Amino acid sequence: MTKNKVEAILEEMTREEKVDQLMQLATLFYEGSRQKGKITGPMEEMGIELNTVHNSGSVLGGAGAEEVKSIQKAHLEKNRLGIPLLMMADIIHGFKTIFPVPLAIGCSWDTDLAEMSAEIAAKEASVSGVHVTFAPMVDLVRDPRWGRVMESTGEDSFLNASFAKAFVRGFQGENLETDMDRVAACVKHFAAYGAPAGGRDYNTVDMSERELRESYLPAYKAALDEGCEMVMTAFNTVDSIPASANKKLMRHLLRDEWGFDGVIISDWGAVKETIAHGVAADEAEAAQKAIEAGVDIEMMTTCYVKHLKRLVEEGKVDEHLLDDSVLRILKLKEKLGLFENPYRGADEEKEKELILCESHRQSARELAVKSCVLLKNESVLPLHKEQKVALIGPFAESGDLLGPWSWQGSKEDAVKLSDGFKTKTKGENLFISRGCDIVTALEGEFEKAVETARKADVIVLALGEHSKMSGEAKCRADIRLPEVQLELIKKLKELGKPVSVILFNGRPLDLHGVIDEADAVLEAWYPGTEGGHAIADLVYGDKNPSGKLSMSFPYSVGQVPVYYNAYTTGRPKLEPVTEYVSKYLDIPNEPLLQFGFGLSYTTFSYNEPQISADAFNSQETLSASVTVTNTGDVPGEEVVQFYVRDVTGEVVRPLKELKGFKKMYLEPGQSEKVSFTVSEEMLRYHHSDLTFKSDPGEFVAFIGPDSNTGEPLNFSLTSSFQRV
């Protein structure tokens, strides 16, 4: 179908049909859905007519080839012009085969595996009838109190941008028009949703435009540069204006400055929520501000369908804005081939073959292995398969390993930790006890756990947060493990046996009471469908941990937000510490575990750091290198990290910024030289007038295993290049 034909459809549409095309409703409103008996109540509650449903443009939450085809067929029979529906859904870290949560994927530092996970999710979603996924979520996160940190890949804009590109490539492939196994991606939440005041969801976001551009926007831009088809607005304010009504953000920056001409969709109810924010007096004003800001699709509220037609007729809204939004939606449907094949990809037989197939499970297992981070190990792990092991804790036999936003995933399909352990050791060497619930003590369970532990040589505790303690609207002021689990650790520690803790959680935790009591700590996050197998692979040494933290673990919640690339102050805390400097009286300034940190069963040395010259100009590049050696007894992977500090800037610059990373595999005793290119472009930043340029001057490079280590390599830039 050509562009001219899409425009011809637009010309045939009535004004009412155009407005209705901007409406997104959940599947329960549509004939052909499994929930079709629930249509009447919600329609009456929202005050919409059946004709609006017939003219609507997209569906939220439809999945399953049979149901999607049924909904589409019924819709096409009722839609006057035969305009197909777009089927959209939250496919965040897997469809049926669930991968680790995105924060865990970030800890893999493996963009190839991240891309693979999105490709598999796209295959399963597409064959089930989904056209668009509301992913990737690329919000930069620095406050673990916020429940949605589990959806992000971490606290660093460079790392987040790298993963953003990978996810978009995986979801969309090279050609959406011809590749039926892919889905359109929708980057979210634009913008700065990950910085709510107090770590409280939906709360105010307030920052300078320079900080917004410097730290929070790069990952969104990276996703769009990779060809991401859609953008979802954030719930929060940006410069005191809700994102869904923010013309400067959506129209001026996203559309005019960045040139994005794809579809913008509100988050659930976000258009109407501008009334609660206090920038719209009523639904009519909310509709006017949203369409003027550039929002094309209103999700699950009715400001557009109730008021936009009248606003256009009264001359309060330019009809070109309405036409432009409709045309963008039609173009996306054209790109997905829906006019020729409205059932794009949906295939019941292929669905049975692909969903949770063995190759998908193996990929999920591989990524889960790479996503776990070894936080502590005093020669306890890996376990020997002949050791008698007491596996204790609320996650010992739990299927709650998928994490939030595993919408189509099933706990019944997840490999439990106990089942994973049973594949590694004989039954007589494994003793299992629950010990306690997530937040409550169970009568007699502490005592049973102690008796179970007495039989064993080593204790493995499976602890953490219930999946409902992370995710949207799941914010916590106290980010320690629940008290009952801390008490369980103490009681078992009294036995004098080695204690290893495996953590299942969706955010960095305050680990006091865990890391100081346990002999080993493995951060498993929510590892997904193959979690039990992956963790058993690591705990029993069939695989070597290689994950590195993509978000700092605070020493105390009183530090947050705490992150590695902070600014210095006029009175920095230096040694020896004096009184009137920037410090806490009762805790360190530094996090408990820094960005980039992660242990292995082997050790690595970094020798002979070098830089190719001590100065260069804007037309040249430098090479910074180091030789990395596996100095241990087992093969291992190391994430070599490259940081740069701008010593003096026109505005204050971070103490250190990630500029590159490489993951390398080394056999025992093997050495390999790793090099990173330093270019002038890498040294640019946003100045006080928001120009994006570099400054001549002094810089320091660091190459090391985490954000705290690496010998300094000094160099200077002698001339700069400006890009406004």
HELIX and SHEET records of a PDB file:
HELIX    1   1 LYS A    3  GLU A   12  1                                  10    
HELIX    2   2 ARG A   15  GLN A   21  1                                   7    
HELIX    3   3 THR A   27  PHE A   29  5                                   3    
HELIX    4   4 LYS A   36  LYS A   38  5                                   3    
HELIX    5   5 THR A   40  MET A   46  1                                   7    
HELIX    6   6 LEU A   50  ASN A   55  1                                   6    
HELIX    7   7 ALA A   65  LYS A   78  1                                  14    
HELIX    8   8 PRO A  102  SER A  108  1                                   7    
HELIX    9   9 THR A  111  VAL A  127  1                                  17    
HELIX   10  10 GLY A  147  GLU A  151  5                                   5    
HELIX   11  11 SER A  157  GLN A  172  1                                  16    
HELIX   12  12 ALA A  197  GLY A  199  5                                   3    
HELIX   13  13 GLU A  209  GLU A  211  1                                   3    
HELIX   14  14 LEU A  212  TYR A  216  3                                   5    
HELIX   15  15 PRO A  218  ASP A  225  1                                   8    
HELIX   16  16 ALA A  243  ALA A  245  5                                   3    
HELIX   17  17 LYS A  247  LYS A  247  1                                   1    
HELIX   18  18 LYS A  248  GLU A  257  3                                  10    
HELIX   19  19 GLU A  273  HIS A  277  1                                   5    
HELIX   20  20 GLU A  283  ALA A  293  1                                  11    
HELIX   21  21 CYS A  303  GLU A  313  1                                  11    
HELIX   22  22 GLU A  319  LYS A  335  1                                  17    
HELIX   23  23 GLU A  348  LEU A  354  1                                   7    
HELIX   24  24 GLU A  358  SER A  371  1                                  14    
HELIX   25  25 LYS A  411  ASP A  413  5                                   3    
HELIX   26  26 LEU A  417  LYS A  422  1                                   6    
HELIX   27  27 GLY A  427  ASN A  429  5                                   3    
HELIX   28  28 GLU A  445  ARG A  454  1                                  10    
HELIX   29  29 SER A  467  MET A  469  5                                   3    
HELIX   30  30 GLU A  483  LYS A  493  1                                  11    
HELIX   31  31 GLY A  531  VAL A  539  1                                   9    
HELIX   32  32 VAL A  557  GLN A  559  5                                   3    
HELIX   33  33 GLU A  681  LEU A  683  5                                   3    
SHEET    1   A 8 VAL A 263  ILE A 265  0                                        
SHEET    2   A 8 MET A 230  THR A 233  1                                        
SHEET    3   A 8 ALA A 184  PHE A 190  1                                        
SHEET    4   A 8 VAL A 132  THR A 133  1                                        
SHEET    5   A 8 LEU A  86  ALA A  89  1                                        
SHEET    6   A 8 SER A  58  LEU A  60  1                                        
SHEET    7   A 8 MET A  23  ALA A  26  1                                        
SHEET    8   A 8 GLU A 298  MET A 299  1                                        
SHEET    1   B 2 THR A 237  VAL A 238  0                                        
SHEET    2   B 2 ILE A 241  PRO A 242 -1                                        
SHEET    1   C 6 VAL A 373  ASN A 377  0                                        
SHEET    2   C 6 ALA A 520  GLU A 523 -1                                        
SHEET    3   C 6 VAL A 499  PHE A 504  1                                        
SHEET    4   C 6 VAL A 458  GLY A 464  1                                        
SHEET    5   C 6 VAL A 389  ILE A 392  1                                        
SHEET    6   C 6 LEU A 430  SER A 433  1                                        
SHEET    1   D 3 PHE A 604  ILE A 611  0                                        
SHEET    2   D 3 THR A 621  ASN A 630 -1                                        
SHEET    3   D 3 SER A 671  SER A 679 -1                                        
SHEET    1   E 5 ALA A 615  PHE A 616  0                                        
SHEET    2   E 5 LEU A 713  LEU A 717  1                                        
SHEET    3   E 5 GLY A 697  GLY A 704 -1                                        
SHEET    4   E 5 GLY A 636  ASP A 646 -1                                        
SHEET    5   E 5 GLU A 657  LEU A 666 -1                                        
SHEET    1   F 3 TYR A 685  HIS A 686  0                                        
SHEET    2   F 3 PHE A 692  LYS A 693 -1                                        
SHEET    3   F 3 GLN A 722  ARG A 723 -1                                        
END                                                                             
